[in-house]
Amino acid sequence: MTSADSTPEAPAAAPAPAEASVAGWERALVERLVLATLAEQRAARRWRNVWRSVWLLLALAVAWLAYGETVLPSKPKSTPHTALVEVRGPIGAEHEANASALVGALRAAFEDPGAQAVVLLIDSPGGSPVQAGIVNDEIWRLKDKHDKPVYAVVEETCASAAYYIAAAADRIYVDKASLVGSIGVLMDGFGFTGLMDKLGIERRLLTAGENKGFLDPFSPQTPAHRAHAQRMLDDIHRQFIDVVRKGRGQRLKETPETFTGLVWTGQRAVEMGLADDFGSLDHVAREVVQAEEIIDYTQRESMAERLARRLGAGAADTMMRMARSAGPAWR
């Protein structure tokens, strides 16, 4: 006999077809989302590795150019030759024509026993009197030490700080149409006080020292500050005049306009004694130095330095950080 307690339980009802369909659709959707996410992550990782590789190769190329590129004379320095140092573009610490590069090139040229003379090939509108003064002083020192002549050859322009450098040469050669001179000093800037008054802007400048705001463009220029600035300019101008008089000596035919900051043609510069004669680089090497072989000692920026200047500090920093972060990806 069987009792009611032993009656087997009825099997659970199977899920309705609609419920099973919904569950399968959700599972498939989740699977597709997971697979798509994984594929996207793999693609992103691949591209990240590709870009890291590109930046690393670029960084290696820059490093190779920086340390592997050396500007060497094109011919042996043991043979008699004319040593060339170029002064091109603005003169300043942040420019290619800076005192450090020019002094290094001059020292190498003077110290080479094969160099019969040093020629400064100049095409510059001028720049920093400090940088020019350093170069001028070094030329005089090197001439006394090595007993070698220095000639300046002007192409388009030799003005202001460029002429400050040229004044140390034994002779200056120009083209008839060169621009020469500009023996003067300037200090420029802007004043915004009138505009600030119109816009209702108040300048809040706090200083320790009554003259600490000297030359602040957003503060009124006082007569005392203007007089002080003029004294500084006059001091530098006198230094410039002394350098020109020392270099040119009795050849200089001074007039009331000589030191006013004007520029003259090469032809007029020869008449005034600011230059000596007409001649190109080849002419000076062949006829004056009598060593036609010209060897360039100019210290130029490498491709890496030019690239770094164009990219800017921010881009260079990003490149180096990405190159460093590429390390783990190669393990």
ZADO-1210 file (C-alpha; in nm, 4 decimals, padded with zeros to 6 digits):
<atoms>
<atom x="00.0000" y="00.0000" z="00.0000" code="MET" pos="1"/>
<atom x="00.1088" y="00.3440" z="-00.0576" code="THR" pos="2"/>
<atom x="00.0318" y="00.6387" z="00.1579" code="SER" pos="3"/>
<atom x="-00.0366" y="00.9963" z="00.0658" code="ALA" pos="4"/>
<atom x="00.2987" y="01.1000" z="00.2196" code="ASP" pos="5"/>
<atom x="00.4953" y="00.8901" z="-00.0279" code="SER" pos="6"/>
<atom x="00.3365" y="01.0399" z="-00.3311" code="THR" pos="7"/>
<atom x="00.6228" y="01.1768" z="-00.5549" code="PRO" pos="8"/>
<atom x="00.6380" y="01.5492" z="-00.6150" code="GLU" pos="9"/>
<atom x="00.5406" y="01.6776" z="-00.9526" code="ALA" pos="10"/>
<atom x="00.8338" y="01.8021" z="-01.1680" code="PRO" pos="11"/>
<atom x="00.8897" y="02.1804" z="-01.1853" code="ALA" pos="12"/>
<atom x="00.7168" y="02.3467" z="-01.4688" code="ALA" pos="13"/>
<atom x="00.9493" y="02.4269" z="-01.7635" code="ALA" pos="14"/>
<atom x="01.0053" y="02.7974" z="-01.8330" code="PRO" pos="15"/>
<atom x="00.7712" y="02.9447" z="-02.0772" code="ALA" pos="16"/>
<atom x="00.9135" y="02.9847" z="-02.4273" code="PRO" pos="17"/>
<atom x="00.8925" y="03.3656" z="-02.4047" code="ALA" pos="18"/>
<atom x="01.0972" y="03.3781" z="-02.0828" code="GLU" pos="19"/>
<atom x="01.3682" y="03.1521" z="-02.2314" code="ALA" pos="20"/>
<atom x="01.3872" y="03.3733" z="-02.5371" code="SER" pos="21"/>
<atom x="01.4376" y="03.6890" z="-02.3289" code="VAL" pos="22"/>
<atom x="01.7099" y="03.5260" z="-02.1159" code="ALA" pos="23"/>
<atom x="01.8967" y="03.4046" z="-02.4263" code="GLY" pos="24"/>
<atom x="01.8764" y="03.7471" z="-02.5869" code="TRP" pos="25"/>
<atom x="02.0184" y="03.9134" z="-02.2749" code="GLU" pos="26"/>
<atom x="02.3011" y="03.6599" z="-02.2594" code="ARG" pos="27"/>
<atom x="02.3857" y="03.7141" z="-02.6242" code="ALA" pos="28"/>
<atom x="02.3816" y="04.0907" z="-02.5801" code="LEU" pos="29"/>
<atom x="02.6134" y="04.0736" z="-02.2785" code="VAL" pos="30"/>
<atom x="02.8477" y="03.8412" z="-02.4681" code="GLU" pos="31"/>
<atom x="02.8586" y="04.0757" z="-02.7651" code="ARG" pos="32"/>
<atom x="02.9260" y="04.3753" z="-02.5396" code="LEU" pos="33"/>
<atom x="03.2045" y="04.1919" z="-02.3597" code="VAL" pos="34"/>
<atom x="03.3628" y="04.0788" z="-02.6865" code="LEU" pos="35"/>
<atom x="03.3350" y="04.4276" z="-02.8339" code="ALA" pos="36"/>
<atom x="03.4933" y="04.5796" z="-02.5231" code="THR" pos="37"/>
<atom x="03.7794" y="04.3293" z="-02.5347" code="LEU" pos="38"/>
<atom x="03.8342" y="04.3946" z="-02.9041" code="ALA" pos="39"/>
<atom x="03.8350" y="04.7697" z="-02.8444" code="GLU" pos="40"/>
<atom x="04.0832" y="04.7339" z="-02.5597" code="GLN" pos="41"/>
<atom x="04.3104" y="04.5156" z="-02.7751" code="ARG" pos="42"/>
<atom x="04.2941" y="04.7686" z="-03.0605" code="ALA" pos="43"/>
<atom x="04.3669" y="05.0585" z="-02.8257" code="ALA" pos="44"/>
<atom x="04.6590" y="04.8671" z="-02.6753" code="ARG" pos="45"/>
<atom x="04.7987" y="04.7931" z="-03.0208" code="ARG" pos="46"/>
<atom x="04.7741" y="05.1589" z="-03.1269" code="TRP" pos="47"/>
<atom x="04.9224" y="05.2701" z="-02.7984" code="ARG" pos="48"/>
<atom x="05.2192" y="05.0402" z="-02.8540" code="ASN" pos="49"/>
<atom x="05.2513" y="05.1612" z="-03.2125" code="VAL" pos="50"/>
<atom x="05.2628" y="05.5261" z="-03.1064" code="TRP" pos="51"/>
<atom x="05.5032" y="05.4488" z="-02.8241" code="ARG" pos="52"/>
<atom x="05.7267" y="05.2784" z="-03.0777" code="SER" pos="53"/>
<atom x="05.7045" y="05.5766" z="-03.3121" code="VAL" pos="54"/>
<atom x="05.7912" y="05.8235" z="-03.0353" code="TRP" pos="55"/>
<atom x="06.0714" y="05.6018" z="-02.9114" code="LEU" pos="56"/>
<atom x="06.2202" y="05.5800" z="-03.2608" code="LEU" pos="57"/>
<atom x="06.1865" y="05.9558" z="-03.2995" code="LEU" pos="58"/>
<atom x="06.3552" y="06.0111" z="-02.9639" code="ALA" pos="59"/>
<atom x="06.6380" y="05.7764" z="-03.0633" code="LEU" pos="60"/>
<atom x="06.6751" y="05.9583" z="-03.3946" code="ALA" pos="61"/>
<atom x="06.6914" y="06.2948" z="-03.2180" code="VAL" pos="62"/>
<atom x="06.9485" y="06.1610" z="-02.9723" code="ALA" pos="63"/>
<atom x="07.1564" y="06.0167" z="-03.2563" code="TRP" pos="64"/>
<atom x="07.1469" y="06.3461" z="-03.4434" code="LEU" pos="65"/>
<atom x="07.2310" y="06.5417" z="-03.1290" code="ALA" pos="66"/>
<atom x="07.5304" y="06.3322" z="-03.0336" code="TYR" pos="67"/>
<atom x="07.6288" y="06.1941" z="-03.3705" code="GLY" pos="68"/>
<atom x="07.6164" y="06.5047" z="-03.5855" code="GLU" pos="69"/>
<atom x="07.9407" y="06.6961" z="-03.5655" code="THR" pos="70"/>
<atom x="08.0285" y="06.9954" z="-03.7788" code="VAL" pos="71"/>
<atom x="08.3784" y="06.9263" z="-03.9025" code="LEU" pos="72"/>
<atom x="08.5938" y="07.1175" z="-04.1452" code="PRO" pos="73"/>
<atom x="08.5624" y="06.9746" z="-04.4916" code="SER" pos="74"/>
<atom x="08.9390" y="06.9470" z="-04.5411" code="LYS" pos="75"/>
<atom x="09.2383" y="06.8695" z="-04.3215" code="PRO" pos="76"/>
<atom x="09.3231" y="07.1594" z="-04.0941" code="LYS" pos="77"/>
<atom x="09.6981" y="07.1042" z="-04.1250" code="SER" pos="78"/>
<atom x="09.7190" y="07.2751" z="-04.4646" code="THR" pos="79"/>
<atom x="09.7311" y="07.6559" z="-04.4948" code="PRO" pos="80"/>
<atom x="09.3806" y="07.7935" z="-04.5220" code="HIS" pos="81"/>
<atom x="09.1502" y="08.0841" z="-04.4424" code="THR" pos="82"/>
<atom x="08.9441" y="08.0214" z="-04.1288" code="ALA" pos="83"/>
<atom x="08.5808" y="08.1256" z="-04.1576" code="LEU" pos="84"/>
<atom x="08.3404" y="08.2140" z="-03.8749" code="VAL" pos="85"/>
<atom x="07.9923" y="08.3294" z="-03.9729" code="GLU" pos="86"/>
<atom x="07.7850" y="08.5832" z="-03.7799" code="VAL" pos="87"/>
<atom x="07.4339" y="08.5541" z="-03.9211" code="ARG" pos="88"/>
<atom x="07.0985" y="08.6697" z="-03.7928" code="GLY" pos="89"/>
<atom x="07.0156" y="08.8402" z="-03.4644" code="PRO" pos="90"/>
<atom x="07.2869" y="08.8326" z="-03.1990" code="ILE" pos="91"/>
<atom x="07.1631" y="08.7095" z="-02.8632" code="GLY" pos="92"/>
<atom x="07.1887" y="08.4313" z="-02.6096" code="ALA" pos="93"/>
<atom x="06.8735" y="08.2694" z="-02.7484" code="GLU" pos="94"/>
<atom x="06.9865" y="08.2907" z="-03.1116" code="HIS" pos="95"/>
<atom x="07.2310" y="08.0862" z="-03.3126" code="GLU" pos="96"/>
<atom x="07.4683" y="08.3844" z="-03.3236" code="ALA" pos="97"/>
<atom x="07.5449" y="08.3891" z="-02.9520" code="ASN" pos="98"/>
<atom x="07.8654" y="08.4617" z="-02.7639" code="ALA" pos="99"/>
<atom x="07.9240" y="08.1018" z="-02.6554" code="SER" pos="100"/>
<atom x="07.9054" y="07.9625" z="-03.0095" code="ALA" pos="101"/>
<atom x="08.1022" y="08.2471" z="-03.1669" code="LEU" pos="102"/>
<atom x="08.3769" y="08.2408" z="-02.9047" code="VAL" pos="103"/>
<atom x="08.4088" y="07.8617" z="-02.9388" code="GLY" pos="104"/>
<atom x="08.4415" y="07.8898" z="-03.3153" code="ALA" pos="105"/>
<atom x="08.6934" y="08.1724" z="-03.2912" code="LEU" pos="106"/>
<atom x="08.9123" y="07.9820" z="-03.0462" code="ARG" pos="107"/>
<atom x="08.9150" y="07.6744" z="-03.2694" code="ALA" pos="108"/>
<atom x="09.0056" y="07.8879" z="-03.5710" code="ALA" pos="109"/>
<atom x="09.2866" y="08.0774" z="-03.3967" code="PHE" pos="110"/>
<atom x="09.4340" y="07.7650" z="-03.2397" code="GLU" pos="111"/>
<atom x="09.4613" y="07.5801" z="-03.5707" code="ASP" pos="112"/>
<atom x="09.8207" y="07.6231" z="-03.6951" code="PRO" pos="113"/>
<atom x="09.7032" y="07.5965" z="-04.0551" code="GLY" pos="114"/>
<atom x="09.4757" y="07.8997" z="-04.0294" code="ALA" pos="115"/>
<atom x="09.6557" y="08.1939" z="-04.1874" code="GLN" pos="116"/>
<atom x="09.3851" y="08.4415" z="-04.0880" code="ALA" pos="117"/>
<atom x="09.0338" y="08.4464" z="-03.9465" code="VAL" pos="118"/>
<atom x="08.7496" y="08.5948" z="-04.1493" code="VAL" pos="119"/>
<atom x="08.4209" y="08.6994" z="-03.9894" code="LEU" pos="120"/>
<atom x="08.1483" y="08.6706" z="-04.2520" code="LEU" pos="121"/>
<atom x="07.8766" y="08.9029" z="-04.1206" code="ILE" pos="122"/>
<atom x="07.5128" y="08.9420" z="-04.2156" code="ASP" pos="123"/>
<atom x="07.3285" y="09.0590" z="-03.9045" code="SER" pos="124"/>
<atom x="07.1014" y="09.3469" z="-03.7992" code="PRO" pos="125"/>
<atom x="07.2538" y="09.3437" z="-03.4512" code="GLY" pos="126"/>
<atom x="07.1213" y="09.2427" z="-03.1127" code="GLY" pos="127"/>
<atom x="07.2567" y="09.2193" z="-02.7606" code="SER" pos="128"/>
<atom x="07.5432" y="09.4562" z="-02.6701" code="PRO" pos="129"/>
<atom x="07.6432" y="09.2142" z="-02.3955" code="VAL" pos="130"/>
<atom x="07.6857" y="08.9207" z="-02.6352" code="GLN" pos="131"/>
<atom x="07.8661" y="09.1426" z="-02.8863" code="ALA" pos="132"/>
<atom x="08.0936" y="09.2808" z="-02.6160" code="GLY" pos="133"/>
<atom x="08.1980" y="08.9313" z="-02.5074" code="ILE" pos="134"/>
<atom x="08.2884" y="08.8410" z="-02.8663" code="VAL" pos="135"/>
<atom x="08.4704" y="09.1700" z="-02.9250" code="ASN" pos="136"/>
<atom x="08.6823" y="09.1250" z="-02.6124" code="ASP" pos="137"/>
<atom x="08.7665" y="08.7664" z="-02.7080" code="GLU" pos="138"/>
<atom x="08.8775" y="08.8679" z="-03.0579" code="ILE" pos="139"/>
<atom x="09.1243" y="09.1169" z="-02.9124" code="TRP" pos="140"/>
<atom x="09.2547" y="08.8561" z="-02.6678" code="ARG" pos="141"/>
<atom x="09.2968" y="08.5909" z="-02.9368" code="LEU" pos="142"/>
<atom x="09.4701" y="08.8317" z="-03.1746" code="LYS" pos="143"/>
<atom x="09.7251" y="08.9220" z="-02.9090" code="ASP" pos="144"/>
<atom x="09.7791" y="08.5591" z="-02.8122" code="LYS" pos="145"/>
<atom x="09.8104" y="08.4037" z="-03.1587" code="HIS" pos="146"/>
<atom x="09.9295" y="08.6997" z="-03.3652" code="ASP" pos="147"/>
<atom x="09.6870" y="08.6269" z="-03.6491" code="LYS" pos="148"/>
<atom x="09.4964" y="08.8874" z="-03.8482" code="PRO" pos="149"/>
<atom x="09.1179" y="08.9072" z="-03.8381" code="VAL" pos="150"/>
<atom x="08.9121" y="09.0389" z="-04.1275" code="TYR" pos="151"/>
<atom x="08.5409" y="09.1158" z="-04.1362" code="ALA" pos="152"/>
<atom x="08.3502" y="09.0664" z="-04.4609" code="VAL" pos="153"/>
<atom x="08.0028" y="09.2192" z="-04.4719" code="VAL" pos="154"/>
<atom x="07.7342" y="09.0752" z="-04.6959" code="GLU" pos="155"/>
<atom x="07.3916" y="09.2414" z="-04.6631" code="GLU" pos="156"/>
<atom x="07.3999" y="09.4058" z="-04.3206" code="THR" pos="157"/>
<atom x="07.6449" y="09.4813" z="-04.0413" code="CYS" pos="158"/>
<atom x="07.4545" y="09.6996" z="-03.7982" code="ALA" pos="159"/>
<atom x="07.4498" y="09.7766" z="-03.4281" code="SER" pos="160"/>
<atom x="07.5842" y="09.4785" z="-03.2271" code="ALA" pos="161"/>
<atom x="07.7148" y="09.3200" z="-03.5485" code="ALA" pos="162"/>
<atom x="07.9306" y="09.6274" z="-03.6114" code="TYR" pos="163"/>
<atom x="08.0332" y="09.6124" z="-03.2450" code="TYR" pos="164"/>
<atom x="08.1895" y="09.2735" z="-03.3277" code="ILE" pos="165"/>
<atom x="08.3312" y="09.3845" z="-03.6627" code="ALA" pos="166"/>
<atom x="08.5097" y="09.6781" z="-03.5004" code="ALA" pos="167"/>
<atom x="08.7614" y="09.4315" z="-03.3512" code="ALA" pos="168"/>
<atom x="08.8732" y="09.3211" z="-03.6995" code="ALA" pos="169"/>
<atom x="09.1962" y="09.4477" z="-03.8498" code="ASP" pos="170"/>
<atom x="09.0141" y="09.5401" z="-04.1713" code="ARG" pos="171"/>
<atom x="08.6470" y="09.5502" z="-04.2726" code="ILE" pos="172"/>
<atom x="08.5398" y="09.4676" z="-04.6284" code="TYR" pos="173"/>
<atom x="08.1933" y="09.5495" z="-04.7600" code="VAL" pos="174"/>
<atom x="07.9863" y="09.5487" z="-05.0749" code="ASP" pos="175"/>
<atom x="07.8973" y="09.8884" z="-05.2169" code="LYS" pos="176"/>
<atom x="07.5310" y="09.8282" z="-05.1292" code="ALA" pos="177"/>
<atom x="07.5834" y="09.6728" z="-04.7839" code="SER" pos="178"/>
<atom x="07.4187" y="09.8437" z="-04.4876" code="LEU" pos="179"/>
<atom x="07.6726" y="09.9419" z="-04.2226" code="VAL" pos="180"/>
<atom x="07.6643" y="10.1315" z="-03.8946" code="GLY" pos="181"/>
<atom x="07.3754" y="10.1947" z="-03.6555" code="SER" pos="182"/>
<atom x="07.6148" y="10.2889" z="-03.3756" code="ILE" pos="183"/>
<atom x="07.3531" y="10.3516" z="-03.1138" code="GLY" pos="184"/>
<atom x="07.1508" y="10.1860" z="-02.8386" code="VAL" pos="185"/>
<atom x="06.7779" y="10.1560" z="-02.7877" code="LEU" pos="186"/>
<atom x="06.5392" y="10.0353" z="-02.5214" code="MET" pos="187"/>
<atom x="06.1793" y="09.9860" z="-02.6300" code="ASP" pos="188"/>
<atom x="05.8533" y="09.8882" z="-02.4687" code="GLY" pos="189"/>
<atom x="05.4870" y="09.9846" z="-02.4305" code="PHE" pos="190"/>
<atom x="05.2818" y="10.1793" z="-02.1811" code="GLY" pos="191"/>
<atom x="04.9224" y="10.0765" z="-02.1131" code="PHE" pos="192"/>
<atom x="04.8230" y="10.3229" z="-01.8418" code="THR" pos="193"/>
<atom x="04.5950" y="10.5329" z="-02.0665" code="GLY" pos="194"/>
<atom x="04.4125" y="10.2257" z="-02.1962" code="LEU" pos="195"/>
<atom x="04.3754" y="10.0910" z="-01.8431" code="MET" pos="196"/>
<atom x="04.2179" y="10.4196" z="-01.7315" code="ASP" pos="197"/>
<atom x="03.9664" y="10.4043" z="-02.0160" code="LYS" pos="198"/>
<atom x="03.8745" y="10.0448" z="-01.9315" code="LEU" pos="199"/>
<atom x="03.8572" y="10.1130" z="-01.5603" code="GLY" pos="200"/>
<atom x="04.1404" y="09.8705" z="-01.4783" code="ILE" pos="201"/>
<atom x="04.3367" y="09.9316" z="-01.1610" code="GLU" pos="202"/>
<atom x="04.7030" y="09.8282" z="-01.1426" code="ARG" pos="203"/>
<atom x="04.7909" y="09.6730" z="-00.8059" code="ARG" pos="204"/>
<atom x="05.1686" y="09.6523" z="-00.7945" code="LEU" pos="205"/>
<atom x="05.3377" y="09.5944" z="-00.4594" code="LEU" pos="206"/>
<atom x="05.7129" y="09.6431" z="-00.4335" code="THR" pos="207"/>
<atom x="05.9826" y="09.6437" z="-00.1695" code="ALA" pos="208"/>
<atom x="06.2042" y="09.9246" z="-00.2901" code="GLY" pos="209"/>
<atom x="06.0672" y="10.2423" z="-00.4404" code="GLU" pos="210"/>
<atom x="06.2177" y="10.1774" z="-00.7837" code="ASN" pos="211"/>
<atom x="06.1457" y="09.8051" z="-00.8131" code="LYS" pos="212"/>
<atom x="05.8627" y="09.8781" z="-01.0568" code="GLY" pos="213"/>
<atom x="06.1049" y="10.0524" z="-01.2912" code="PHE" pos="214"/>
<atom x="05.9969" y="10.0077" z="-01.6571" code="LEU" pos="215"/>
<atom x="05.6731" y="09.8299" z="-01.5576" code="ASP" pos="216"/>
<atom x="05.4508" y="09.8842" z="-01.8664" code="PRO" pos="217"/>
<atom x="05.1353" y="09.9000" z="-01.6553" code="PHE" pos="218"/>
<atom x="05.2582" y="10.1809" z="-01.4294" code="SER" pos="219"/>
<atom x="05.3146" y="10.5471" z="-01.5209" code="PRO" pos="220"/>
<atom x="05.6711" y="10.6346" z="-01.6191" code="GLN" pos="221"/>
<atom x="05.8124" y="10.8870" z="-01.3768" code="THR" pos="222"/>
<atom x="06.0661" y="11.1544" z="-01.4806" code="PRO" pos="223"/>
<atom x="06.3195" y="10.9942" z="-01.2459" code="ALA" pos="224"/>
<atom x="06.2777" y="10.6521" z="-01.4082" code="HIS" pos="225"/>
<atom x="06.3049" y="10.7992" z="-01.7563" code="ARG" pos="226"/>
<atom x="06.6226" y="10.9855" z="-01.6615" code="ALA" pos="227"/>
<atom x="06.7724" y="10.6688" z="-01.5132" code="HIS" pos="228"/>
<atom x="06.6929" y="10.4683" z="-01.8285" code="ALA" pos="229"/>
<atom x="06.8510" y="10.7382" z="-02.0419" code="GLN" pos="230"/>
<atom x="07.1676" y="10.7301" z="-01.8287" code="ARG" pos="231"/>
<atom x="07.1951" y="10.3549" z="-01.8805" code="MET" pos="232"/>
<atom x="07.1538" y="10.3938" z="-02.2560" code="LEU" pos="233"/>
<atom x="07.4138" y="10.6715" z="-02.2624" code="ASP" pos="234"/>
<atom x="07.6599" y="10.4511" z="-02.0704" code="ASP" pos="235"/>
<atom x="07.6202" y="10.1644" z="-02.3162" code="ILE" pos="236"/>
<atom x="07.6415" y="10.4062" z="-02.6078" code="HIS" pos="237"/>
<atom x="07.9723" y="10.5426" z="-02.4780" code="ARG" pos="238"/>
<atom x="08.1031" y="10.1882" z="-02.4456" code="GLN" pos="239"/>
<atom x="08.0036" y="10.1242" z="-02.8080" code="PHE" pos="240"/>
<atom x="08.1731" y="10.4455" z="-02.9238" code="ILE" pos="241"/>
<atom x="08.4919" y="10.3567" z="-02.7363" code="ASP" pos="242"/>
<atom x="08.4978" y="10.0138" z="-02.9031" code="VAL" pos="243"/>
<atom x="08.4586" y="10.1673" z="-03.2493" code="VAL" pos="244"/>
<atom x="08.7281" y="10.4277" z="-03.1868" code="ARG" pos="245"/>
<atom x="08.9656" y="10.1638" z="-03.0548" code="LYS" pos="246"/>
<atom x="08.9086" y="09.9345" z="-03.3529" code="GLY" pos="247"/>
<atom x="08.9067" y="10.1916" z="-03.6292" code="ARG" pos="248"/>
<atom x="09.1695" y="10.4278" z="-03.4910" code="GLY" pos="249"/>
<atom x="09.2870" y="10.7042" z="-03.7235" code="GLN" pos="250"/>
<atom x="09.0930" y="10.5547" z="-04.0148" code="ARG" pos="251"/>
<atom x="08.7648" y="10.6744" z="-03.8648" code="LEU" pos="252"/>
<atom x="08.6518" y="11.0088" z="-04.0028" code="LYS" pos="253"/>
<atom x="08.4108" y="11.1232" z="-03.7352" code="GLU" pos="254"/>
<atom x="08.1246" y="11.3569" z="-03.8146" code="THR" pos="255"/>
<atom x="07.8333" y="11.4740" z="-03.5977" code="PRO" pos="256"/>
<atom x="07.6287" y="11.1885" z="-03.7490" code="GLU" pos="257"/>
<atom x="07.8766" y="10.9047" z="-03.6977" code="THR" pos="258"/>
<atom x="07.7441" y="10.7866" z="-03.3625" code="PHE" pos="259"/>
<atom x="07.3784" y="10.8846" z="-03.3985" code="THR" pos="260"/>
<atom x="07.2506" y="10.5382" z="-03.4906" code="GLY" pos="261"/>
<atom x="07.2241" y="10.6006" z="-03.8651" code="LEU" pos="262"/>
<atom x="07.3184" y="10.3323" z="-04.1183" code="VAL" pos="263"/>
<atom x="07.5029" y="10.3918" z="-04.4441" code="TRP" pos="264"/>
<atom x="07.5732" y="10.2058" z="-04.7632" code="THR" pos="265"/>
<atom x="07.8993" y="10.0179" z="-04.7914" code="GLY" pos="266"/>
<atom x="08.0314" y="10.2826" z="-05.0276" code="GLN" pos="267"/>
<atom x="07.9580" y="10.5602" z="-04.7801" code="ARG" pos="268"/>
<atom x="08.0966" y="10.3493" z="-04.4931" code="ALA" pos="269"/>
<atom x="08.4328" y="10.3258" z="-04.6727" code="VAL" pos="270"/>
<atom x="08.4364" y="10.7032" z="-04.7206" code="GLU" pos="271"/>
<atom x="08.3606" y="10.7568" z="-04.3501" code="MET" pos="272"/>
<atom x="08.6265" y="10.5109" z="-04.2348" code="GLY" pos="273"/>
<atom x="08.3729" y="10.2686" z="-04.0916" code="LEU" pos="274"/>
<atom x="08.4999" y="10.0141" z="-04.3455" code="ALA" pos="275"/>
<atom x="08.8262" y="09.9776" z="-04.5350" code="ASP" pos="276"/>
<atom x="08.7546" y="09.8430" z="-04.8815" code="ASP" pos="277"/>
<atom x="08.5234" y="09.6455" z="-05.1046" code="PHE" pos="278"/>
<atom x="08.5541" y="09.2704" z="-05.1215" code="GLY" pos="279"/>
<atom x="08.3796" y="08.9384" z="-05.0886" code="SER" pos="280"/>
<atom x="08.4835" y="08.6338" z="-04.8874" code="LEU" pos="281"/>
<atom x="08.6548" y="08.4719" z="-05.1855" code="ASP" pos="282"/>
<atom x="08.8326" y="08.7951" z="-05.2705" code="HIS" pos="283"/>
<atom x="08.9686" y="08.8337" z="-04.9179" code="VAL" pos="284"/>
<atom x="09.0781" y="08.4704" z="-04.8973" code="ALA" pos="285"/>
<atom x="09.2490" y="08.4847" z="-05.2366" code="ARG" pos="286"/>
<atom x="09.3935" y="08.8367" z="-05.2492" code="GLU" pos="287"/>
<atom x="09.4365" y="08.9418" z="-04.8856" code="VAL" pos="288"/>
<atom x="09.4998" y="08.6216" z="-04.6880" code="VAL" pos="289"/>
<atom x="09.6433" y="08.4491" z="-04.9970" code="GLN" pos="290"/>
<atom x="09.4992" y="08.1164" z="-04.8852" code="ALA" pos="291"/>
<atom x="09.2146" y="08.0272" z="-05.1206" code="GLU" pos="292"/>
<atom x="09.1158" y="07.7193" z="-04.9244" code="GLU" pos="293"/>
<atom x="08.8381" y="07.8206" z="-04.6832" code="ILE" pos="294"/>
<atom x="08.7486" y="07.6091" z="-04.3819" code="ILE" pos="295"/>
<atom x="08.4314" y="07.6874" z="-04.1908" code="ASP" pos="296"/>
<atom x="08.4624" y="07.6800" z="-03.8105" code="TYR" pos="297"/>
<atom x="08.1131" y="07.8129" z="-03.7441" code="THR" pos="298"/>
<atom x="07.9305" y="07.6256" z="-03.4698" code="GLN" pos="299"/>
<atom x="07.5815" y="07.5627" z="-03.6048" code="ARG" pos="300"/>
<atom x="07.2770" y="07.4105" z="-03.4432" code="GLU" pos="301"/>
<atom x="07.2370" y="07.0419" z="-03.5143" code="SER" pos="302"/>
<atom x="06.9194" y="06.9075" z="-03.6729" code="MET" pos="303"/>
<atom x="06.8135" y="06.7840" z="-03.3308" code="ALA" pos="304"/>
<atom x="06.8540" y="07.1292" z="-03.1780" code="GLU" pos="305"/>
<atom x="06.6567" y="07.2889" z="-03.4593" code="ARG" pos="306"/>
<atom x="06.3865" y="07.0250" z="-03.4215" code="LEU" pos="307"/>
<atom x="06.3724" y="07.0781" z="-03.0472" code="ALA" pos="308"/>
<atom x="06.3426" y="07.4549" z="-03.1002" code="ARG" pos="309"/>
<atom x="06.0526" y="07.4072" z="-03.3410" code="ARG" pos="310"/>
<atom x="05.8739" y="07.1457" z="-03.1364" code="LEU" pos="311"/>
<atom x="05.9039" y="07.3550" z="-02.8250" code="GLY" pos="312"/>
<atom x="05.9730" y="07.2484" z="-02.4728" code="ALA" pos="313"/>
<atom x="05.6228" y="07.1094" z="-02.4209" code="GLY" pos="314"/>
<atom x="05.6302" y="06.8796" z="-02.7210" code="ALA" pos="315"/>
<atom x="05.9835" y="06.7651" z="-02.6431" code="ALA" pos="316"/>
<atom x="05.8838" y="06.6868" z="-02.2860" code="ASP" pos="317"/>
<atom x="05.5809" y="06.4889" z="-02.4070" code="THR" pos="318"/>
<atom x="05.7983" y="06.2965" z="-02.6493" code="MET" pos="319"/>
<atom x="06.0485" y="06.2029" z="-02.3808" code="MET" pos="320"/>
<atom x="05.7759" y="06.1005" z="-02.1346" code="ARG" pos="321"/>
<atom x="05.6090" y="05.8812" z="-02.3942" code="MET" pos="322"/>
<atom x="05.9444" y="05.7305" z="-02.4858" code="ALA" pos="323"/>
<atom x="06.0116" y="05.6473" z="-02.1222" code="ARG" pos="324"/>
<atom x="05.6625" y="05.5010" z="-02.0741" code="SER" pos="325"/>
<atom x="05.7189" y="05.2718" z="-02.3713" code="ALA" pos="326"/>
<atom x="05.9564" y="05.0569" z="-02.1658" code="GLY" pos="327"/>
<atom x="05.7059" y="04.8146" z="-02.0061" code="PRO" pos="328"/>
<atom x="05.5328" y="04.7553" z="-02.3410" code="ALA" pos="329"/>
<atom x="05.8469" y="04.5901" z="-02.4755" code="TRP" pos="330"/>
<atom x="05.8799" y="04.3386" z="-02.1946" code="ARG" pos="331"/>
</atoms>
